[in-house]
Amino acid sequence: MIRDLLFRFVGNLAALWVASAIFSEMTYGDAFGVLVLAAVVFTIVNFFIKPILAIVSIPFIIVTFGIAYFVINMLMLVLTGAIVDEFDVGSFWTVVGATIVVWFVNVVVSMLLRDVRDG
């Protein structure tokens, strides 16, 4: 479990950094420590809170053909911004775009780390 959380943290750190580089409204005050803290919080909320929300939201996820699950992902990003003071996620459309970027970067990082994980 610790190893899985570590891999998720690495992916989330890279994903939040890339999203912040792409979207000017998403900022961490150019302090790497804030970015690391945001990645830690994002990893924790995704590991513990997101599954609970997903289970509770199953009917909405089914009815909306998965769009509600995307909204849950957006909420995890907004929650991270609310917890980490100096981490600002920006406006609604920035959160939408950042959620897509975070997903994409995590997919790429997961593919790159698959060999390490399986080894």
HELIX and SHEET records of a PDB file:
HELIX    1   1 ILE A    2  ILE A   22  1                                  21    
HELIX    2   2 PHE A   32  VAL A   56  1                                  25    
HELIX    3   3 ILE A   58  VAL A   63  1                                   6    
HELIX    4   4 ILE A   67  ILE A   83  1                                  17    
HELIX    5   5 PHE A   92  ASP A  118  1                                  27    
END                                                                             
